[in-house]
Amino acid sequence: MRKLLLSLTLLLAAGPASAQVERRHVDFDCIRQLATERAAQPYREPGGALPRALAELPLAEWSAIRFRADAALWQADNLPFRLQLFHPGGPPPAAVPLHEFSNNHDQVLPFAGSLFAYPVGNPLGRLPTELGYAGFRVHSPLNRAEHFDELVVFLAGGGFRALGAGQAFGLAARALTLDAGPVLPEEFPRFTEFWIGRPAADAKSLTVYALLDSPRAVGACEFVVTPGPSTVIAAHLVVTLRAAVAQPGFAPLSGMFWYGENTDRPAGEPRPEVHEVDGLTVHLGDGTALWRPLQNPGAAFASGLPAEQLRGFGLMQRDRVFEHYGDLDADYDRRPSAWIEPVGDWGPGRVQLVEQPARGRFDANVTVFWVPDRRPMPGVPFEIQYRIHWTRDEPVPGLLARVAATHIGALREPPLGRLFWVDFAGEGIARSDSDALDAEVEVSPGAHLLRQSVRKNPGDASWRVALEVEAETPGRAVELRCRLRHGYTAASETWCYAWLP
């Protein structure tokens, strides 16, 4: 280990000028200035061309290259975080500069092949020290004081993931998405440079700065990562558009929903359900809480939930029962939920959900993001701040009952009819008498409600709303809403469903 760390230290000291230590203070204002300068220039593809042997390396061989855990940066200094690097290449092929900074220094981390274990020798030969890396990951004592667990991963492709205590990696976040949806081609801004703050010996958080770039947008990003039972990433972005964007998406999250309790189970699949998230939750400023179960549509489908004042939104893995998945390897019951908490007033806008068809458990087919009514103008910086909570629990405690399950079945008559069972659970409604609650149901034009009923489940004190709905036209989306109420007072969150007959 000492030899590996010594080799990296020598590279830092003796490498090219871009890898030498600079005495300067790095903060978010510095990154904002760099982004401003870049936004005034035409877009250029990030980084130079990768060496041919690396650019043509098969994905399986790149994935087999491992960072040597005994070479983790900051390990020898017994700091509360440890840094590991991703070998350049990957999907998509990337190599970007990584900086380490402290209060008075900034240095680029030069590429060193000795930091990696190659599957069979080193088929790539000697690579230049100025090459850069495809991203990085950070470890910290997340679950036990004596053990460093994986905490957060940032990739040059623009995505990042984090874990809270007891969680397994699942959904991902991005800094920005442009025109995500079934109509326009989506543009994925990428991270083109990172600055990682060297932590103090007593640090509770880690600071990461990044530059974001794409043909139509440039961004300066700050991420402050605080590990815990629910790990929190405080995000601060300043985005400048080079050109107009029809649908800029802020605080985007993406995850996988293949099938669940509200969908058919593919033939031959042994798992009862396969998903790392099962619903979208949105909380509004007036106290309304919305829950939209996720689906695996036959074709790309987009829907928006308007919000005059947004308290938060997130992709949630609400079902935590192992037997509902039965997969000992995938740990779907331990995948985190991600909750976006706005900092400041975001103004009116909508939470946009895009669901794509999934053919298997590796398809990240669900994306959600915020679209402000007042769109950013080209050349004018747009600033936004929020916190991402990577959690196993519900994001906001409250008295309203929550949707516990959604089941869907066919009706014999009419042919375009469906039966919906919506189960609500919560301490408040569990104590309610069996005739104390009613259901408030809304059906959008194009369908009508045939029958509805409300019953308390004597087994677990949950409440079930049964709806029989008929659509007028096949292929036309029907929006359904339902909530429990005690008199005129809401007793539950609002179940929202987009039915595609």
GIVEN-V641001 format. One record per pair of residues at least 4 apart in sequence whose ideal C-beta (glycine too) atoms are under 6 Angstrom apart, sorted by sequence separation. I is the first residue (numbers start at 1). J is the second residue. D is the distance in Angstrom with one decimal. If there is no record, write none. Layout:
i=(I I)
j=(J J)
d=(D D)
This chain:
i=(2 10 11 15 26 50 57 89 118 127 141 155 163 199 227 241 259 265 284 297 342 359 432 443 50 57 74 101 179 213 319 358 432 457 485 486 143 154 180 226 259 283 376 389 411 443 485 75 88 99 100 141 142 179 199 212 325 358 456 471 483 484 74 153 161 225 282 325 411 484 74 99 139 142 178 212 356 455 483 72 73 152 197 223 224 281 409 97 98 139 140 161 210 322 355 441 454 483 72 139 196 223 279 280 408 138 159 160 176 209 260 320 354 439 453 481 482 113 138 195 222 279 407 159 208 259 260 279 353 439 452 481 111 137 158 194 221 258 278 406 67 207 258 352 451 465 480 67 111 136 193 219 220 257 260 317 405 450 110 135 191 192 205 206 352 404 479 480 111 135 219 256 317 449 450 135 192 205 255 316 349 350 404 477 478 65 134 143 217 218 255 349 434 447 448 142 189 282 284 314 315 349 401 477 217 285 314 349 447 189 216 314 348 401 216 285 314 439 446 62 187 216 312 313 474 62 189 283 312 401 87 216 283 312 399 158 446 471 158 262 282 430 447 57 59 158 310 446 157 158 263 281 429 444 54 97 98 156 281 444 95 96 310 95 175 257 279 425 443 55 258 277 313 257 279 423 424 442 94 277 278 308 278 423 441 343 50 88 176 343 421 422 439 440 71 90 306 342 50 88 421 440 88 175 304 305 340 341 68 86 420 437 438 47 85 86 304 47 67 68 86 419 437 303 338 339 65 66 85 273 418 272 273 302 338 65 84 315 417 271 301 336 337 416 437 64 83 271 416 271 300 339 414 81 82 297 404 81 276 96 255 295 422 424 94 253 296 429 165 92 164 82 164 4 164 178 179 179 424 1 162 180 282 54 178 5 53 162 177 294 152 280 422 26 177 151 174 26 173 23 314 23 24 171 172 21 22 171 142 253 416 21 140 274 280 19 251 18 19 401 402 400 403 400 101 12 15 96 97 98 99 100 101 102 96 100 11 258 11 258 8 171 170 171 7 256 257 4 254 255 289 291 254 283 293 15 16 253 252 11 81 182 80 251 79 182 249 250 181 80 247 81 248 244 250 241 243 251 241 240 238 239 46 171 261 262 238 46 261 262 237 236 235 234 232 233 232 230 231 230 168 170 168 170 167 168 171 26 167 43 181 180 31 39 38 35 35 180 32 31 177 28 303 39 291 289 290 291 292 32 290 173 164 164 162)
j=(6 14 15 19 30 54 61 93 122 131 145 159 167 203 231 245 263 269 288 301 346 363 436 447 55 62 79 106 184 218 324 363 437 462 490 491 149 160 186 232 265 289 382 395 417 449 491 82 95 106 107 148 149 186 206 219 332 365 463 478 490 491 82 161 169 233 290 333 419 492 83 108 148 151 187 221 365 464 492 82 83 162 207 233 234 291 419 108 109 150 151 172 221 333 366 452 465 494 84 151 208 235 291 292 420 151 172 173 189 222 273 333 367 452 466 494 495 127 152 209 236 293 421 174 223 274 275 294 368 454 467 496 127 153 174 210 237 274 294 422 84 224 275 369 468 482 497 85 129 154 211 237 238 275 278 335 423 468 129 154 210 211 224 225 371 423 498 499 131 155 239 276 337 469 470 156 213 226 276 337 370 371 425 498 499 87 156 165 239 240 277 371 456 469 470 165 212 305 307 337 338 372 424 500 241 309 338 373 471 214 241 339 373 426 242 311 340 465 472 89 214 243 339 340 501 90 217 311 340 429 116 245 312 341 428 188 476 501 189 293 313 461 478 89 91 190 342 478 190 191 296 314 463 478 89 132 133 191 316 479 131 132 346 132 212 294 316 462 480 93 296 315 351 296 318 462 463 481 134 317 318 348 319 464 482 385 93 131 219 386 464 465 482 483 115 134 350 386 95 133 466 485 134 221 350 351 386 387 115 133 467 484 485 95 133 134 352 96 116 117 135 468 486 353 388 389 116 117 136 324 469 324 325 354 390 118 137 368 470 325 355 390 391 470 491 119 138 326 471 327 356 395 470 138 139 355 462 140 335 156 315 355 482 484 156 315 358 491 229 157 229 148 230 71 231 245 246 247 492 70 231 249 351 124 248 76 124 233 249 366 225 353 495 101 252 227 252 106 253 104 395 105 106 253 254 105 106 255 227 338 501 107 227 361 368 108 340 108 110 492 493 492 495 493 195 107 110 192 193 194 195 196 197 198 193 198 110 358 112 361 112 276 276 277 114 364 366 114 364 366 400 403 367 396 406 129 130 368 369 129 199 300 199 370 199 302 369 370 302 203 371 206 376 378 384 376 378 386 378 381 381 382 190 315 405 406 383 192 407 408 384 385 386 387 387 388 389 389 390 391 331 335 334 336 334 335 338 195 336 215 354 354 209 218 218 218 220 367 220 220 369 222 498 240 493 493 494 495 496 238 496 388 390 391 390)
d=(5.9 5.6 5.0 3.3 5.4 4.6 5.3 5.4 4.7 5.4 5.1 5.4 4.5 3.7 5.0 5.8 4.5 5.8 4.4 4.4 4.9 6.0 4.2 5.3 4.2 5.1 4.1 4.5 4.0 5.5 5.4 4.0 5.7 4.7 5.5 4.8 5.4 4.6 4.7 4.9 5.7 5.2 3.7 6.0 3.6 5.1 5.5 5.1 3.5 5.6 5.7 5.9 4.1 5.5 5.7 3.4 4.3 4.0 5.4 5.5 5.9 4.3 5.4 5.1 5.5 5.3 4.4 5.9 5.6 4.0 5.9 5.5 4.0 5.7 4.0 5.7 4.2 5.4 5.0 4.1 4.1 4.3 3.9 5.4 4.3 5.4 4.4 5.3 4.7 5.6 4.7 4.9 4.3 4.7 5.5 5.7 5.5 4.4 5.3 5.9 5.5 5.6 5.6 4.5 5.7 5.0 4.7 5.6 4.8 5.6 4.6 5.2 4.6 5.9 4.7 5.7 4.6 6.0 5.1 4.1 4.2 5.0 4.2 5.3 4.5 5.8 5.2 5.7 5.0 4.8 5.3 5.4 5.9 4.4 5.3 5.1 5.3 4.3 5.8 5.7 4.5 5.3 6.0 5.7 4.4 5.5 4.5 5.7 5.3 5.9 4.5 5.6 4.8 4.3 5.6 4.9 4.3 4.2 3.9 5.2 4.7 5.0 5.3 4.7 5.1 4.6 6.0 6.0 4.1 3.9 4.4 4.9 5.2 5.8 5.6 5.2 4.7 4.4 5.1 4.1 5.9 5.3 4.1 5.4 4.5 4.5 5.4 5.3 5.8 5.1 3.9 5.4 4.5 5.6 5.9 5.5 4.8 5.2 5.4 6.0 5.7 4.2 4.5 5.5 5.3 3.0 5.4 5.0 4.5 3.8 5.9 3.7 4.6 3.1 5.2 5.8 5.7 4.5 5.3 4.6 5.4 4.6 5.9 5.4 5.4 5.5 5.3 4.0 5.8 4.5 5.5 5.8 5.0 4.9 5.6 5.6 5.1 3.8 5.7 5.4 4.5 3.7 4.3 5.6 5.8 4.6 5.7 5.6 5.8 5.7 5.8 5.7 5.5 5.7 5.1 5.0 5.3 5.2 5.4 3.9 5.1 5.0 5.5 4.1 5.3 4.2 5.3 4.2 5.9 5.5 6.0 4.3 4.7 5.9 5.8 5.2 4.8 4.1 4.8 5.2 5.7 4.9 5.5 5.1 5.0 3.9 5.5 5.3 6.0 5.5 5.8 4.6 5.8 5.3 4.9 4.7 4.8 5.2 6.0 5.8 5.7 5.3 5.3 5.3 4.0 4.7 5.4 4.4 5.9 5.6 4.3 4.9 5.7 5.5 4.6 4.2 4.8 5.8 5.8 5.5 4.4 5.6 5.9 5.3 5.7 4.3 5.4 4.8 5.2 5.2 5.5 5.7 5.6 4.8 5.8 5.7 5.1 5.8 4.6 5.8 5.1 4.5 5.5 5.8 5.8 4.2 5.9 5.5 4.4 5.4 5.1 3.6 5.2 5.4 4.5 5.3 5.9 5.1 4.2 4.6 5.1 5.8 5.7 5.6 3.8 4.8 5.0 5.6 4.7 5.9 5.6 5.5 4.6 4.1 4.4 5.1 5.7 5.1 4.7 4.2 5.0 5.3 5.1 5.7 5.9 5.7 5.0 6.0 4.0 5.6 5.3 5.5 5.1 4.1 4.5 5.3 4.7 5.2 5.4 5.8 5.9 5.9 5.4 6.0 5.5 5.4 4.8 3.4 5.3 5.2 5.2 4.4 4.9 5.0 5.7 4.7 4.7 5.3 4.3 4.0 5.6 5.5 5.1 5.1 5.2 5.9 4.4 5.5 5.0 5.0 4.3 5.7 5.8 4.5 5.7 5.5 4.5 4.8 5.5 5.4 5.4 5.7 3.9 5.5 5.2 5.3 5.2 5.9 4.8 5.2 5.8 4.6 4.5 5.9 4.6 5.0 5.6 5.4 3.8 5.9 4.9 3.4 5.9 5.3 5.2 5.7 3.3 4.6 4.6 5.5 5.9 5.2 6.0 5.8 5.5 5.4 5.6 5.4 4.6 5.0 5.1 4.9 6.0 5.6 5.8 4.5 5.0 4.1 5.9 5.2 5.3 4.9 5.5 5.2 5.5 4.5 5.6 5.1 4.6 3.8 4.0 3.2 4.3 5.6 5.6 5.9 5.7 5.6 4.5 4.6 5.1 5.5 4.6 4.1 5.0 5.1 3.9 5.5 4.4 4.3 5.8 4.7 5.3 4.1 5.2 3.8 5.1 5.7 4.4 5.5 5.3 5.9 4.9 5.8 4.6)
